[in-house]
Structure formats: C-alpha cells, structure tokens
Amino acid sequence: MRARRAGAILVGAGVVIAVAWWAYGRWYARPRDELIGQIRNFEGYTSRTGDKLKDQWSVRDDLARVAASTLGRSEDAVRHRFRTLLGQVAETAGLGQIVVNDARPKPVGSPAAAHRVREFDKKARALADFVLLRGEIKATGPYERCLRLIAMLDAQRWIHRVEGFTLRPASARDRSTFEVRAQVATIYLPDVEPAPIEDDPGVVVAEVDESTWSPLVERNLFVEPVPVAGASTTNPAPPPVAVGPPYAQWRLAGVTVGPEGARAVVVGAGTGTDATLAPGQRIEAIGAAFIRGAGEWAIFEIDGRRVRLRIGQSFAQRQILKDG
C-alpha cells in the first residue's frame, strides 16, 4: 500500500516538474532568448550605422563643396544661367550662328537605393541625390576656334561633364568653316547649402591650356596635307595655276553696333589674325573694305563692287549686290 502511494507521489511530482519545465521554456526562456537575439541584432545594426555616420560631417562638407560649383538651387535659375553661359563660351571662342538647347532636368537617385539595399526604405529610395541638366551647343567657325570651344567647355567649373561632341565642315566645298556640336551636363543640389567661396562659379573661363588642342590645329584632318617639297610621287605634279586672293580664309564672325557705329568682326582662318573693322577699314589680304552692317549682315566693297555677307560666311561665299 505504501509502495503504491509512493509511486503515485513520484508520478505526480514528475508531471508537475514536466509541466513547470514546459511553462518555463514556453513563457520565459524562449521569449528571453528571442529578445536577447533581437538586442544583439540591434546592437550590430547600431554599430554598423555608427561606423557609417562617423564620417557624416566630412560627407556634408564634400556635398557643400560640390554645391558651390553649381549654378543655383532652383530649376529656373539653373536653366537660365546654364543656357546663358553656354552662349557666352561660344562667343568668347569666336564662333558664330550659336544655338543653345537644354533638356528637362532629371533627378538622379543613389544606385544603392535602386538595388534596394536594406538601409534604404521606401521614402529614402524616392529621394534624389542631385538633379542632372543636359544641354547642347551648336556653332560655326574656323577649325581652330571650334577646337578651342571644346577645350573651353572642359575648363568650366559649372560644366560637370562633357558627354560628347561632333565636328564637321559647314559644307562640302568650304573647308574653312566648320560646324561644332557639343553635349554637356551640369548638376545642382536643391537641398544642400553651398559652401562659402570667394568667386562665383558661374563665370566663363576664357584661358585654356592650348597644349590640349593645338596639336589638332596644326593637323587639320579635314584638309588634304600639303606634299613635302622633293617627296616622290607616282603621279606627276599638276601645272601651277594662278592663285587669287584667299577669300575662303576670311569670314565674318560678328557684327556689333555701339555708340560709335557699326563694327565688323572678321577672322582669318589659318592666319591667326582677327580684326574689328570700322567703316572704311580694309582687310588688305583680300582688298575688302567694310561699309556698313547690322544684325547678321555686313556690306563690304571689293574691287569697286559691293558684296554682302552673313555672319559665319567666308568671303568666298559673298553675295554680289546688283546695285553695287
């Protein structure tokens, strides 16, 4: 009898211990282990975040310096200054027939956000790091001035990337005038206060390193090379022909009208000569005297006859006036 009672007590005690152990694991040990795991994960995340944020001040300074090289913080201001400055660069390079276009600004986000990195939530993925504004400039002029334009575009602080350019003769016959097109891009940061600087980045840098483009000027790829004297050739040299005035080397680059009257800006391609002519002054090399000008046209007198040129045209393209 006593043995049976002792066995029942032991069985009951075992059941109580088993239930107590299950309750301990279910209501205390398992939640405790889950909380400890969450705490450790949070500590690791906090440590990683701290490592990333310890450089936040230097990153902010870098962003402020980038913002200081931009043309503003609002779309209207940046687009206006961008187009204006591109036109000024082409004018400074001595080109004519200038056309400037720009595209609608495009917000650009972080590549990490595009790949859905864990640290970027939905709100962070929708934010833009900066705004990209692309533009294109087209102009015409002598070969060397077109190359100078490309070098000048690369030297501007407010142009953050030269994306491409093309250069071709303005016509199949006239190889003294060329058309250049260049695609450039600038950025701005609407939410970043620029770092204080002494000079405004939105100015045209006119001085460029000529060594970057002068070798190309010396070898015009669009013009047949001049044969070296004494060089052998399979074909006999053609008989010499009479050479007239170098009309194709000179072109009208611009016309200005000021308090002192009209002035014609002419460029001698390959001669390294520019001139601003008042009425009555001449280009001795071709015997052309400036008479008057306005807008995109100028009147010259050559051999007693009056001719008209449009900005960008060479004197070989002159139009003889009937009443001249």
C-alpha positions as CSV (number, residue, x, y, z in Angstrom):
1,M,0.0,0.0,0.0
2,R,2.7,2.4,0.9
3,A,4.7,1.4,-2.2
4,R,1.7,2.2,-4.4
5,R,1.2,5.6,-2.7
6,A,4.9,6.4,-3.1
7,G,4.7,5.6,-6.7
8,A,1.7,7.8,-7.2
9,I,3.5,10.7,-5.5
10,L,6.6,10.2,-7.7
11,V,4.4,10.2,-10.8
12,G,2.6,13.3,-9.7
13,A,5.8,15.0,-8.9
14,G,7.2,14.1,-12.3
15,V,4.1,15.5,-14.0
16,V,4.4,18.7,-12.0
17,I,8.1,19.1,-12.9
18,A,7.4,18.4,-16.6
19,V,4.6,21.0,-16.7
20,A,6.7,23.5,-14.8
21,W,9.7,23.0,-17.3
22,W,7.4,23.4,-20.3
23,A,5.9,26.5,-18.8
24,Y,9.3,27.9,-18.1
25,G,10.5,27.3,-21.6
26,R,7.2,28.5,-23.2
27,W,6.7,31.7,-21.2
28,Y,10.1,32.7,-20.1
29,A,13.2,31.0,-21.6
30,R,12.0,31.2,-25.3
31,P,10.9,34.9,-25.2
32,R,14.1,35.7,-23.3
33,D,16.3,34.1,-26.0
34,E,14.3,35.9,-28.7
35,L,14.7,39.2,-27.0
36,I,18.4,38.6,-26.5
37,G,18.8,37.8,-30.2
38,Q,16.9,41.0,-31.2
39,I,19.1,43.0,-28.8
40,R,22.2,41.6,-30.3
41,N,21.0,42.2,-33.9
42,F,20.0,45.8,-32.9
43,E,23.5,46.3,-31.3
44,G,25.1,45.1,-34.5
45,Y,23.0,47.4,-36.7
46,T,23.7,50.3,-34.4
47,S,27.4,49.6,-34.6
48,R,27.3,49.4,-38.3
49,T,25.2,52.6,-38.6
50,G,27.6,54.4,-36.2
51,D,30.6,53.4,-38.4
52,K,28.8,54.8,-41.4
53,L,27.7,58.0,-39.7
54,K,31.1,58.9,-38.1
55,D,32.1,60.5,-41.5
56,Q,28.8,62.4,-41.9
57,W,30.4,65.8,-41.3
58,S,33.1,65.2,-43.9
59,V,30.4,64.0,-46.3
60,R,28.4,67.1,-45.6
61,D,31.4,69.3,-46.3
62,D,32.1,67.4,-49.6
63,L,28.4,67.9,-50.6
64,A,28.7,71.6,-49.8
65,R,31.8,71.9,-51.9
66,V,30.1,70.2,-54.8
67,A,27.1,72.5,-54.4
68,A,29.5,75.5,-54.6
69,S,30.4,74.5,-58.1
70,T,26.7,74.6,-59.3
71,L,24.7,77.4,-60.8
72,G,22.0,77.6,-58.1
73,R,19.4,75.5,-56.3
74,S,16.2,76.2,-58.3
75,E,15.3,74.8,-61.7
76,D,14.5,78.1,-63.3
77,A,17.7,79.9,-62.1
78,V,20.0,77.0,-63.1
79,R,18.4,76.6,-66.6
80,H,18.7,80.3,-67.3
81,R,22.3,80.6,-66.2
82,F,23.3,77.4,-68.0
83,R,21.9,78.5,-71.4
84,T,23.3,82.0,-71.0
85,L,26.8,80.8,-70.0
86,L,27.0,78.3,-72.9
87,G,26.3,81.0,-75.3
88,Q,28.9,83.2,-73.7
89,V,31.5,80.4,-74.0
90,A,30.8,80.1,-77.8
91,E,31.0,83.9,-78.2
92,T,34.3,84.0,-76.3
93,A,35.7,81.3,-78.5
94,G,35.0,83.5,-81.5
95,L,32.2,81.4,-83.1
96,G,29.0,82.5,-84.8
97,Q,25.5,81.1,-85.5
98,I,25.2,80.0,-81.9
99,V,22.3,77.8,-80.9
100,V,21.9,76.5,-77.3
101,N,19.3,73.9,-76.2
102,D,18.7,72.1,-72.9
103,A,16.6,69.2,-71.8
104,R,14.2,68.9,-68.8
105,P,16.2,68.4,-65.6
106,K,16.3,64.8,-64.4
107,P,16.5,63.8,-60.7
108,V,19.2,61.2,-60.1
109,G,19.0,58.9,-57.0
110,S,21.5,56.7,-55.3
111,P,22.5,53.4,-57.1
112,A,22.2,51.7,-53.8
113,A,18.6,52.7,-53.5
114,A,17.9,51.4,-57.0
115,H,19.3,48.0,-55.8
116,R,17.0,48.1,-52.7
117,V,19.8,47.9,-50.2
118,R,18.3,47.2,-46.7
119,E,19.3,50.5,-45.2
120,F,17.1,52.4,-47.9
121,D,13.5,52.3,-47.0
122,K,10.7,53.3,-49.4
123,K,11.0,57.0,-48.5
124,A,14.8,57.0,-49.0
125,R,14.5,55.3,-52.4
126,A,12.3,58.1,-53.6
127,L,14.8,60.9,-52.7
128,A,17.2,62.3,-55.4
129,D,20.9,62.8,-54.6
130,F,21.1,65.6,-57.3
131,V,19.4,66.9,-60.4
132,L,21.0,66.5,-63.8
133,L,20.6,69.1,-66.5
134,R,21.9,68.3,-70.0
135,G,22.5,70.8,-72.8
136,E,23.7,71.1,-76.3
137,I,25.5,73.9,-78.0
138,K,25.9,74.3,-81.8
139,A,28.0,76.9,-83.5
140,T,30.1,77.6,-86.6
141,G,33.5,79.0,-87.2
142,P,37.1,78.1,-88.2
143,Y,38.6,74.8,-87.3
144,E,40.9,76.0,-84.6
145,R,38.1,78.0,-82.9
146,C,35.8,75.0,-82.8
147,L,38.5,73.0,-81.1
148,R,39.0,75.9,-78.7
149,L,35.3,75.8,-77.8
150,I,35.6,72.1,-76.8
151,A,38.7,72.9,-74.7
152,M,36.9,75.8,-73.0
153,L,33.8,73.7,-72.2
154,D,36.1,71.2,-70.5
155,A,37.6,74.0,-68.4
156,Q,34.4,75.5,-67.0
157,R,33.7,74.7,-63.3
158,W,30.0,74.7,-63.8
159,I,30.1,72.1,-66.5
160,H,30.4,68.8,-64.7
161,R,30.7,66.5,-67.7
162,V,31.4,66.9,-71.5
163,E,29.4,64.0,-72.8
164,G,30.4,64.2,-76.5
165,F,31.0,66.4,-79.5
166,T,31.0,66.3,-83.3
167,L,32.9,68.5,-85.8
168,R,32.3,68.6,-89.5
169,P,32.8,71.1,-92.4
170,A,29.9,73.5,-92.8
171,S,29.7,72.5,-96.5
172,A,31.3,70.0,-98.9
173,R,33.2,72.8,-100.7
174,D,34.1,75.1,-98.0
175,R,36.7,73.5,-95.6
176,S,37.5,76.8,-93.8
177,T,34.2,77.0,-91.8
178,F,33.1,74.1,-89.6
179,E,30.1,73.3,-87.5
180,V,30.7,72.0,-84.0
181,R,28.1,70.4,-81.7
182,A,28.9,69.6,-78.0
183,Q,26.8,67.8,-75.4
184,V,27.5,68.8,-71.8
185,A,25.9,68.4,-68.4
186,T,25.7,70.2,-65.2
187,I,24.2,69.2,-61.8
188,Y,22.6,71.0,-58.9
189,L,21.6,70.0,-55.4
190,P,18.3,71.7,-54.3
191,D,18.6,70.6,-50.7
192,V,22.3,71.4,-50.0
193,E,23.6,74.8,-48.9
194,P,26.7,75.6,-50.9
195,A,30.0,76.1,-49.1
196,P,31.1,79.8,-48.9
197,I,33.5,80.6,-51.7
198,E,35.3,83.8,-52.9
199,D,34.4,83.6,-56.6
200,D,31.2,82.8,-58.4
201,P,31.5,79.5,-60.3
202,G,29.0,80.8,-62.9
203,V,31.6,82.7,-65.0
204,V,33.3,81.9,-68.3
205,V,36.9,80.7,-68.0
206,A,38.5,82.1,-71.2
207,E,42.1,80.9,-70.6
208,V,42.7,77.3,-71.5
209,D,45.7,75.1,-71.9
210,E,46.5,75.3,-75.6
211,S,48.6,72.2,-75.5
212,T,45.3,70.2,-75.2
213,W,44.1,71.2,-78.7
214,S,46.9,73.0,-80.6
215,P,48.3,69.7,-82.0
216,L,44.9,69.1,-83.7
217,V,45.0,72.6,-85.1
218,E,48.4,72.0,-86.7
219,R,47.0,68.9,-88.4
220,N,43.5,69.7,-89.8
221,L,42.1,66.2,-90.5
222,F,39.5,67.7,-92.9
223,V,42.1,69.2,-95.3
224,E,44.5,67.3,-97.6
225,P,48.1,67.5,-96.4
226,V,50.4,69.7,-98.3
227,P,53.0,67.5,-100.1
228,V,56.6,67.8,-98.8
229,A,58.9,69.5,-101.3
230,G,61.1,66.9,-103.1
231,A,58.9,64.0,-102.0
232,S,58.5,61.3,-104.6
233,T,55.1,60.6,-106.0
234,T,53.7,58.2,-108.6
235,N,51.7,61.0,-110.3
236,P,53.4,64.0,-111.8
237,A,52.6,67.3,-110.2
238,P,49.9,69.3,-111.9
239,P,51.0,72.5,-113.6
240,P,50.9,75.6,-111.4
241,V,47.7,77.6,-111.5
242,A,47.2,81.2,-110.8
243,V,46.3,81.8,-107.1
244,G,43.7,84.5,-106.4
245,P,43.1,86.3,-103.1
246,P,42.4,83.9,-100.2
247,Y,38.7,84.7,-99.9
248,A,37.9,81.4,-98.3
249,Q,40.3,82.0,-95.4
250,W,38.5,85.1,-94.2
251,R,35.0,85.1,-92.8
252,L,32.6,87.4,-91.0
253,A,32.4,86.4,-87.3
254,G,30.1,89.0,-86.0
255,V,28.6,92.5,-86.3
256,T,28.2,94.9,-83.4
257,V,26.5,98.2,-83.2
258,G,27.5,100.7,-80.4
259,P,27.7,104.4,-79.7
260,E,30.5,104.8,-82.3
261,G,28.6,103.0,-85.0
262,A,28.8,99.5,-86.6
263,R,31.8,97.3,-86.4
264,A,32.6,94.1,-88.3
265,V,34.5,91.2,-86.6
266,V,36.4,89.2,-89.1
267,V,38.6,86.1,-88.7
268,G,41.4,84.9,-90.9
269,A,41.4,81.1,-90.7
270,G,45.0,79.7,-90.6
271,T,46.5,83.2,-90.3
272,G,45.9,83.7,-86.6
273,T,44.5,87.1,-87.4
274,D,41.4,88.6,-86.0
275,A,40.2,92.2,-86.7
276,T,37.4,94.5,-85.8
277,L,36.8,96.9,-88.6
278,A,35.2,100.3,-88.5
279,P,33.5,101.6,-91.7
280,G,36.2,102.3,-94.3
281,Q,38.8,100.0,-92.8
282,R,40.1,97.1,-95.0
283,I,41.3,93.5,-95.0
284,E,44.4,94.0,-97.0
285,A,44.9,90.4,-97.9
286,I,41.7,90.3,-99.9
287,G,41.1,94.0,-100.5
288,A,37.8,94.1,-98.8
289,A,36.6,97.4,-97.2
290,F,33.9,97.4,-94.5
291,I,31.0,99.7,-95.5
292,R,28.2,99.1,-93.0
293,G,26.5,96.3,-91.1
294,A,23.6,95.4,-88.8
295,G,22.0,92.3,-87.3
296,E,23.5,89.2,-89.0
297,W,24.7,91.0,-92.2
298,A,27.6,93.2,-93.3
299,I,28.3,95.1,-96.6
300,F,31.9,95.2,-97.9
301,E,33.4,96.6,-101.1
302,I,35.8,94.5,-103.1
303,D,37.3,95.7,-106.5
304,G,34.8,98.5,-106.6
305,R,31.7,96.3,-106.1
306,R,29.7,95.9,-103.0
307,V,29.1,92.5,-101.6
308,R,27.0,91.2,-98.7
309,L,28.0,88.5,-96.1
310,R,26.0,86.8,-93.4
311,I,27.6,86.0,-90.0
312,G,29.6,82.8,-90.4
313,Q,30.1,83.0,-94.1
314,S,33.5,83.3,-95.7
315,F,34.3,86.0,-98.4
316,A,34.3,83.1,-100.9
317,Q,30.5,82.9,-100.2
318,R,29.9,86.6,-100.6
319,Q,26.8,87.8,-102.5
320,I,27.4,90.5,-105.1
321,L,24.8,93.2,-104.8
322,K,23.1,94.3,-108.0
323,D,23.3,98.0,-107.1
324,G,27.0,97.7,-106.2
